[in-house]
């Protein structure tokens, strides 16, 4: 006869709880309880109504028109008053060429040190002949090679009243002195502005070329605010996408109706990652056509 199973007694249960097995089970259960409690507490809160709305927007509703710049500039300054406006606003009413060069910089300047890239392209003569500009704004001037070339062209074509504003912070870029070693550095100040001005004076164009020594962003914003516009705006400063994109979108705001935007380095080793990408996107958004002239891109005014 088989022995019947007996029910565990209270004493047996207490004895079991004192074993190592029971202790191990207790530890495992405690860890599991803590883990699942923590996971539960870290669950994200329910989506608010606003978040639900954002996440359910149809991507096709994000029109490219939302990227258009719609702000307006100040009242237009007549072309014949632009030079005086810039001198008054930036140089407190005195031409920057007066008493040039300053004593601390004169000994470091070369009589003429002109350096540029694409500064003699046919695009300059083609556009100046076509538009006969009263005002040209150049964004990115370095040592003034293209500005001096344009001044030569306007003089040769009888456009004696044309003013060329050169917007540049005249700081160069990190490492540029590896390529242009003979521009002086004085107490951390690279003398690009002074060498630019020396080049302009040596070329006899101080009456038609003015530096606007600020960053492209702040400078273009102020020209717009002051009502300074141009028939030709050359964009040739930063060549990465973000810089070119910002400069083009600000530059178009100071473009006179019927004028033209243009710039260098449309075709480079950067392919479609830099200037060309910015130019093409700008043209697409504003439904404009990009033309090319050598290495330069050209876009006629949206109101032309």
TAGI-V777992 format. One line per field, one symbol per residue. ss: DSSP state (h for helix, s for strand, l for the rest). phi: phi as a letter, one per 30 degrees, with the letter a starting at -180 (. if undefined). A space follows every 50 residues. Layout:
# TAGI-V777992
ss->???
phi->???
This chain:
# TAGI-V777992
ss->lllllllllhhhhhhhhllhhhhhhhhhhhhhhhhhhhhhhlllllllhh hhhhhlllhhhllhhhhlllllllllllhhhhhhhhhhhhhlllllllll llhhhhlllllllllllllllhhhhhhhhhhlllssssslllllhhhhhh hhhhhhllllllsssssllllllllhhhllllllssllsslhhhhhhhhh hhllllllsssslllhhhhhhhhhhhlllssssssllllshhhhhhhhhh hhhhssssssssslllllllhhhshhhhhhhhhhhlllllsssllsssss llll
phi->.ddddcddcedddddddddddddddddddddddddddddddddddedddd dddedcddedddddddcddcdccdeddeedcddddddddcchicedddhd ddedcedccdeabcbabidcededdeddddchddbbcccjchcjdddddd deddddcicdcdcccccadhcibejdddcbdccdbbhicddddddedddd dddibddbcbdbdbddddddddedddidbbdbbccacdcdeddddddddd dddcddejdbcaacidcbddhccbeddddddedddchccccbbidccbbd eecd
